[in-house]
Amino acid sequence: MMSWIAFTVIAGVILTAALQVVQSEDLVRTVFWLALTLIGTASLFVHLDAEFLAAVQVLLYTGGVITLMLFGIMLTRRGAGVRIEHGSKDKPKALACGIALFGAIVYSIYSDKQTANAQISDMAGTEELGQLVLGDLVLPFELLSLLLLAAMVGAIALARKVDP
């Protein structure tokens, strides 16, 4: 029973923060709401006994991506003082798209025989995941780090003032 209560609280935090991400009018606050959403997802991983995924979630997404987004916003300052307006006519369309996406995800999960019959023993442990990431997938892992570095250099180059 306590497990369901904890899940409900975590899911409520994630959903509330995700709604604030799309409804916030300030870009910096939007990024902070996104950070709360990602931390909520990490706490959901902890609740599901996937501590390794929670650590990866916090380090890569909450730590890395949110920091890059804040650097991009603060260094470019293109949106300083600009408010993001949300049209009320787009809300029904967004709700319909969200419901359709949710339905597609639920359908794909329950229609796959492998997902329905999955056992906890079928999942790889932390050591196997580490061997996979630093063994077979080391090239995509390093290319991702170069992509993030290029994004940071690009943000700094855009933010630099050019004096004529």
Buried (B, 14 or more C-beta within 10 A) or exposed (E): EEEEEBEEEBEEBBEBBBEBBBEBEBBBEBBBBBBBBBBBBBBBBBBEEBEEBBBBBBEEBBEEBBBBBBBBBEBBEEEEEEEEEEEEEEEEEEEEEEEEEEEEEEEEEEEEEEEEEEEEEEEEEEEEBEEEEEEEEEEEEEEEEEEBEEBBEEBEEEBEEEEE
